[in-house]
C-alpha cells in the first residue's frame, strides 16, 4: 500500500499555477519521470507502483509513454502561461517502479518530450533506475544513444537469502554483468543497497559492500530498511513471522558502510550517498536537497517551483512568505516560499485526466515561512558541505553548541559558520534537525 497523498488545497483543473512565480530564477530545473510498473511488488515497498501489465483507461505499459508525453506538454504550457519559459532542464531522473520494464525506445521518447518542451542543458545528467534483470546490453546501448547518461541499479544486496526476504527477483551474480554492459554503453553507474533486512548479518552486509566495490562503480547509495504500515512485510512483522533488527544493528551497518566505502575512495556527500569524486554525485538528487525547482511527471509524482529571485528585497526573505490574498480567476494565493503540487496516484485516473485535456494534479500547497525553513534545515544539513548557520533562527543557533558537545556536529565547522554532521550525527540526523529547528 503506497502512502496517502498529502493534505492540501485542490489543484485547478487546468493546472494553472499561483501568482508570484514569474521572474528571474537562480535555481536549477529538473524533471522527474515516474514509471509505475513493476514485475512484482516487494514486501517492504510502499511506492506508487503496480504489477498489472494492463490497468485500463490508457494506463497500460504500451500506452504509458504517450500518456506521460501529454503531461509534459501540459507542463510546458502551464509554465509558459505562468511566466516561466526558458527553464532548460539540467537533470532528468526516471524512477519507479521499474522504468526499464518499458522498452528503451519508450524511455527515449519521454526524454525527447522533455528535450522538445524545455530543452536539455549541454551537460545534462539523465538517469534511469533499473533492476539488474530488466536490462540487456542492447537496451542499455539504446538508452545511451537516446541521451541517457547514467543508470542506477537496484542491487539491494549480494546475498541470496537477503534478496529472498526482500522479494527481489534478480540473481546477484548478474550485477557485475549489468555494470559492465552499462559502462560499455558509455553510461555512468550507481548501485543502490538496503541494509537492516531481517536475517541479514553483519558479515552478509560486508559481502554486499565488498561485491559493490569489486564492480568498480563510482557511486553507491545505502539506505536503512524502513518497513511502512500497510506493506506485506509490516504484516509479517506484526504476525511474528519475521523480526526486524534493532537500531544498534542498523547503526553498526551504516558505520561499516562508511568505513568500507571511504577506505575505497568513495566519500559521503549526503547521509545515504557516497561518490568517488564530486563529479560522480547524483546532481538530480542534489537539486532536491538544495531546494531547486522540478516538475514531476506521472501518477503520484510531486513537483516544486520556488519563489523567484529578488523577493528578499520586498520583505519575503530567502525563505519566502506565506499566503497573501487570492489570485485572479481562481489561480490561488500569491507564492512566497514556493508551491508544491502532486498528481493523482492511480494510473487509470492519471491517464483519464490527461485524455480529457485536464491536469492530473490532485492538490497543492503554498509553502509558508515555517514549512520552508524546516525543509531548508532538514535537507541542507544532510549534505557534506553542511548548513550555513545564518539560515537558522536564534534558537537553532543557540542549539549548535550543545550539538557539538554531544558529538553530533563538527566543532571546527561550527566555528567556521556551518552545521556539519559528524558520523554519529549522521546516525541521528533527524534528532539534530529537531534541535536546529526548535532549539
C-alpha angles and dihedrals in degrees: 000000000000118000122271119261116261123266115259146123120299114271118236114262091235092051094240116167129231120266120268102051097102119096141070114334126211098178129086120251124228136180125217118199116196119206107189101196129108132169090227134004110242113226095241097045123109097167120127095266136136132202101202114101090210119045098162131231094071091302097118131113094257094054098034100096091052090049092051090048088059090058092046090054091047091049091053091051094046092050093048091051090050091054095255105122123143097043097149111198112244094180136024123190124188110200140162151084097343108320092190090065081083117074112268088242091062092052089050090050090054091049090049087055090055090048093049094046103041107002126236124257112245090248096038117159110225116186135179127190116227142174116235090242095049101068140065131192088258095050092049091049089051091052092050092048089051094056106274114138104180142032128199113203121205097226095152094172142000093216118093098214091050091050089049091055089050089046092233112162105208129099107243089219087068095064098083089049096053091046089054092046092051093048091047087055090053097254126139111234135217126183121210120211134187122207130191099048113160108267095018111132126205088252089053090053092048089052090055092049092048091049091052092052092049089062090058096226119167099217133047131179119196121187130183113240110255116190108210124206114264096032125119091246091053088056090049090052091047091052091048094244093126133017124221118226118249127250093264090059092052091045091052091050093049090050090049091050092052092047096048097041094045091050088053092054101262112125126200114250097168128021094264101027136077129186134183092230134357087260089063094055117111103259093193093058091043087058090058092050092048094050098247123158124270141167117219117210123198141042111323093003118147128217134194130197116179135211116281123260117271098037090119089075093060094053099268095108125205091294092052132225134281128253114309116181135321125295125231122282093008093303089140134230128340113269118246109164094009139269131274120197136176139201131239110274107226116080091221094057090042093054093043093055093051093046087058092050092252131130114260090216113127100188147339143208128212104214119233126205095271095050093046092048093050092050094046091053096039094052101032096053090058092067127095093238090056130216126301106247089219087072091065124087117238094270091052093049090051089054093058096080092055092048090052091049089051091053094245098111128042111254098210092050090050091054087052090053103261136110104225122175119234119215089268089046091055089057090053100034095136091055090049091052091051091054093046092050101041102022 
